[in-house]
Amino acid sequence: AQSVTQPDIHITVSEGASLELRCNYSYGATPYLFWYVQSPGQGLQLLLKYFSGDTLVQGIKGFEAEFKRSQSSFNLRKPSVHWSDAAEYFCAVGSGYSTLTFGKGTMLLVSP
Amino acid sequence: DARVTQTPRHKVTEMGQEVTMRCQPILGHNTVFWYRQTMMQGLELLAYFRNRAPLDDSGMPKDRFSAEMPDATLATLKIQPSEPRDSAVYFCASGSPEAFFGQGTRLTVV
Protein backbone atom coordinates (compact mmCIF):
# COMPACT_ATOMS: atom_id res chain seq x y z
CA ALA A 1 0.00 0.00 0.00
CA GLN A 2 1.19 3.49 -0.74
CA SER A 3 1.78 5.97 2.05
CA VAL A 4 3.25 9.40 2.63
CA THR A 5 4.93 10.67 5.78
CA GLN A 6 5.44 14.31 6.54
CA PRO A 7 7.34 14.18 9.82
CA ASP A 8 6.91 17.84 10.75
CA ILE A 9 3.43 18.94 11.81
CA HIS A 10 4.50 22.57 12.25
CA ILE A 11 7.53 24.51 11.10
CA THR A 12 8.34 28.12 11.87
CA VAL A 13 10.73 29.99 9.59
CA SER A 14 11.85 33.60 9.68
CA GLU A 15 10.94 35.70 6.69
CA GLY A 16 13.81 35.65 4.23
CA ALA A 17 15.24 32.41 5.55
CA SER A 18 15.42 29.19 3.56
CA LEU A 19 12.84 26.45 3.88
CA GLU A 20 12.86 22.69 3.55
CA LEU A 21 9.76 20.58 4.14
CA ARG A 22 10.30 16.85 4.38
CA CYS A 23 8.33 14.14 2.65
CA ASN A 24 8.95 10.40 2.62
CA TYR A 25 6.85 7.96 0.65
CA SER A 26 6.22 4.29 0.30
CA TYR A 27 5.16 3.07 -3.11
CA GLY A 28 5.52 -0.22 -4.94
CA ALA A 29 6.38 1.18 -8.35
CA THR A 30 7.89 4.32 -9.78
CA PRO A 31 5.86 7.03 -8.13
CA TYR A 32 4.39 10.24 -9.34
CA LEU A 33 5.03 12.82 -6.62
CA PHE A 34 3.32 16.10 -5.87
CA TRP A 35 3.37 19.03 -3.52
CA TYR A 36 0.21 21.02 -2.84
CA VAL A 37 -0.34 24.17 -0.79
CA GLN A 38 -3.52 25.11 1.07
CA SER A 39 -4.21 28.58 2.39
CA PRO A 40 -6.93 29.00 5.04
CA GLY A 41 -10.41 28.54 3.63
CA GLN A 42 -9.08 27.53 0.24
CA GLY A 43 -8.67 24.38 -1.77
CA LEU A 44 -5.38 22.68 -2.48
CA GLN A 45 -3.22 24.26 -5.16
CA LEU A 46 -0.65 22.24 -7.05
CA LEU A 47 2.86 23.61 -6.48
CA LEU A 48 4.87 21.10 -8.48
CA LYS A 49 5.02 17.53 -9.67
CA TYR A 50 7.53 14.85 -10.53
CA PHE A 51 6.83 12.13 -13.07
CA SER A 52 10.24 11.19 -14.45
CA GLY A 53 13.50 12.64 -15.71
CA ASP A 54 15.38 15.39 -13.92
CA THR A 55 15.08 14.75 -10.21
CA LEU A 56 15.07 18.45 -9.36
CA VAL A 57 11.75 19.99 -10.34
CA GLN A 58 10.74 23.60 -10.32
CA GLY A 59 7.30 24.77 -9.35
CA ILE A 60 5.29 27.90 -8.92
CA LYS A 61 5.99 30.64 -6.37
CA GLY A 62 9.73 29.92 -6.35
CA PHE A 63 9.46 26.41 -4.90
CA GLU A 64 11.48 23.41 -5.96
CA ALA A 65 11.64 19.77 -4.89
CA GLU A 66 14.16 17.02 -5.28
CA PHE A 67 13.30 13.36 -5.81
CA LYS A 68 15.75 11.00 -4.12
CA ARG A 69 14.86 7.41 -4.93
CA SER A 70 17.45 5.95 -2.55
CA GLN A 71 15.90 7.82 0.35
CA SER A 72 12.27 7.57 -0.83
CA SER A 73 12.06 11.30 -0.33
CA PHE A 74 10.67 14.30 -2.15
CA ASN A 75 11.55 17.33 -0.05
CA LEU A 76 10.24 20.78 -0.86
CA ARG A 77 12.56 23.76 -0.74
CA LYS A 78 12.51 27.51 -1.14
CA PRO A 79 15.60 29.71 -0.81
CA SER A 80 13.85 32.71 0.75
CA VAL A 81 10.47 32.52 2.43
CA HIS A 82 7.93 35.33 2.19
CA TRP A 83 5.16 36.00 4.73
CA SER A 84 2.62 35.02 2.07
CA ASP A 85 4.05 31.48 2.04
CA ALA A 86 2.45 30.78 5.42
CA ALA A 87 0.03 27.93 4.69
CA GLU A 88 -0.30 24.18 4.97
CA TYR A 89 1.72 22.04 2.61
CA PHE A 90 0.80 18.54 1.50
CA CYS A 91 2.94 15.94 -0.18
CA ALA A 92 1.18 13.29 -2.28
CA VAL A 93 2.09 10.12 -4.16
CA GLY A 94 0.27 8.27 -6.92
CA SER A 95 0.45 7.07 -10.48
CA GLY A 96 -1.51 7.45 -13.65
CA TYR A 97 -3.77 4.61 -12.63
CA SER A 98 -4.26 5.14 -8.93
CA THR A 99 -5.61 7.78 -6.66
CA LEU A 100 -3.37 10.19 -4.82
CA THR A 101 -2.37 9.43 -1.27
CA PHE A 102 -1.70 12.53 0.79
CA GLY A 103 0.45 13.11 3.82
CA LYS A 104 -0.99 14.70 6.95
CA GLY A 105 0.42 18.07 6.00
CA THR A 106 2.98 20.51 7.44
CA MET A 107 1.82 23.87 8.69
CA LEU A 108 4.32 26.59 7.82
CA LEU A 109 4.43 29.65 10.04
CA VAL A 110 6.52 32.64 8.95
CA SER A 111 7.86 34.94 11.64
CA PRO A 112 8.83 38.56 10.96
CA ASP B 1 -8.99 29.91 -16.48
CA ALA B 2 -10.11 26.30 -16.02
CA ARG B 3 -11.12 25.44 -12.50
CA VAL B 4 -13.20 23.01 -10.47
CA THR B 5 -16.35 24.66 -9.20
CA GLN B 6 -18.11 23.51 -6.04
CA THR B 7 -21.44 24.60 -4.65
CA PRO B 8 -22.41 25.58 -2.07
CA ARG B 9 -19.28 26.97 -0.43
CA HIS B 10 -20.86 26.78 2.99
CA LYS B 11 -23.76 24.76 4.34
CA VAL B 12 -25.25 24.65 7.81
CA THR B 13 -27.94 22.07 8.35
CA GLU B 14 -29.73 20.26 11.11
CA MET B 15 -29.02 16.67 11.98
CA GLY B 16 -31.18 14.32 9.95
CA GLN B 17 -31.49 16.61 6.95
CA GLU B 18 -30.35 15.71 3.45
CA VAL B 19 -27.31 17.52 2.10
CA THR B 20 -26.31 17.65 -1.56
CA MET B 21 -22.97 19.02 -2.70
CA ARG B 22 -22.24 19.68 -6.35
CA CYS B 23 -19.09 19.81 -8.38
CA GLN B 24 -18.34 20.90 -11.92
CA PRO B 25 -15.03 19.34 -12.95
CA ILE B 26 -12.63 20.91 -15.39
CA LEU B 27 -13.86 20.40 -18.93
CA GLY B 28 -12.14 17.38 -20.48
CA HIS B 29 -11.10 15.79 -17.21
CA ASN B 30 -12.50 12.25 -17.04
CA THR B 31 -11.38 11.50 -13.47
CA VAL B 32 -13.25 13.05 -10.56
CA PHE B 33 -12.56 12.66 -6.84
CA TRP B 34 -14.41 13.48 -3.63
CA TYR B 35 -12.28 14.10 -0.53
CA ARG B 36 -13.21 15.00 3.02
CA GLN B 37 -10.90 17.07 5.21
CA THR B 38 -11.05 17.19 8.99
CA MET B 39 -8.56 18.25 11.64
CA MET B 40 -8.41 14.75 13.06
CA GLN B 41 -8.25 12.64 9.90
CA GLY B 42 -6.73 15.02 7.39
CA LEU B 43 -7.64 14.39 3.75
CA GLU B 44 -9.65 11.23 3.17
CA LEU B 45 -10.67 9.90 -0.22
CA LEU B 46 -14.39 9.20 -0.26
CA ALA B 47 -14.97 8.19 -3.87
CA TYR B 48 -13.68 8.57 -7.37
CA PHE B 49 -14.99 8.25 -10.88
CA ARG B 50 -13.43 7.66 -14.24
CA ASN B 51 -15.48 8.37 -17.34
CA ARG B 52 -18.45 8.85 -15.00
CA ALA B 53 -18.20 5.28 -13.66
CA PRO B 54 -17.57 4.86 -9.94
CA LEU B 55 -14.24 3.08 -9.45
CA ASP B 56 -13.83 3.23 -5.71
CA ASP B 57 -16.17 4.40 -3.00
CA SER B 58 -14.73 2.31 -0.21
CA GLY B 59 -13.94 5.43 1.82
CA MET B 60 -17.56 6.42 2.00
CA PRO B 61 -20.07 5.37 4.67
CA LYS B 62 -22.44 3.47 2.42
CA ASP B 63 -25.51 3.73 4.59
CA ARG B 64 -25.75 7.50 4.35
CA PHE B 65 -23.44 8.75 1.62
CA SER B 66 -23.90 8.46 -2.12
CA ALA B 67 -21.90 9.86 -5.02
CA GLU B 68 -22.98 10.10 -8.63
CA MET B 69 -22.04 11.67 -11.94
CA PRO B 70 -25.25 12.32 -13.83
CA ASP B 71 -23.21 13.70 -16.71
CA ALA B 72 -19.62 14.66 -17.49
CA THR B 73 -20.07 18.19 -16.19
CA LEU B 74 -21.63 17.37 -12.83
CA ALA B 75 -20.67 15.26 -9.85
CA THR B 76 -22.79 15.11 -6.71
CA LEU B 77 -22.19 13.94 -3.17
CA LYS B 78 -25.25 13.37 -1.06
CA ILE B 79 -25.59 12.70 2.65
CA GLN B 80 -28.91 11.43 3.96
CA PRO B 81 -29.46 11.65 6.86
CA SER B 82 -26.69 13.99 7.95
CA GLU B 83 -25.06 13.68 11.37
CA PRO B 84 -22.87 16.07 13.39
CA ARG B 85 -19.82 13.87 12.74
CA ASP B 86 -20.19 14.65 9.02
CA SER B 87 -19.13 18.22 9.70
CA ALA B 88 -16.03 18.76 7.56
CA VAL B 89 -14.80 20.39 4.39
CA TYR B 90 -15.64 18.36 1.31
CA PHE B 91 -13.44 18.78 -1.74
CA CYS B 92 -14.02 17.78 -5.31
CA ALA B 93 -11.00 17.39 -7.56
CA SER B 94 -10.59 16.43 -11.19
CA GLY B 95 -7.73 15.24 -13.37
CA SER B 96 -5.18 12.48 -13.29
CA PRO B 97 -2.38 11.96 -12.45
CA GLU B 98 -2.36 15.46 -10.98
CA ALA B 99 -5.61 16.48 -9.35
CA PHE B 100 -6.99 20.00 -9.41
CA PHE B 101 -9.09 20.91 -6.42
CA GLY B 102 -12.17 23.03 -5.99
CA GLN B 103 -12.57 25.52 -3.15
CA GLY B 104 -14.52 23.04 -1.07
CA THR B 105 -17.87 22.95 0.70
CA ARG B 106 -17.70 23.61 4.43
CA LEU B 107 -20.48 21.55 5.99
CA THR B 108 -21.67 22.08 9.52
CA VAL B 109 -24.30 19.71 10.90
CA VAL B 110 -25.89 20.92 14.14
Interface residues (C-beta under 8 A of the other chain):
Chain A: Y32 F34 Y36 Q42 G43 L44 Q45 L46 K49 F51 F90 G94 S95 G96 T99 L100 F102 G103 K104 G105
Chain B: V4 F33 G42 L43 L45 Y48 D56 F91 A93 S96 P97 E98 A99 F100 F101 G102 Q103 G104
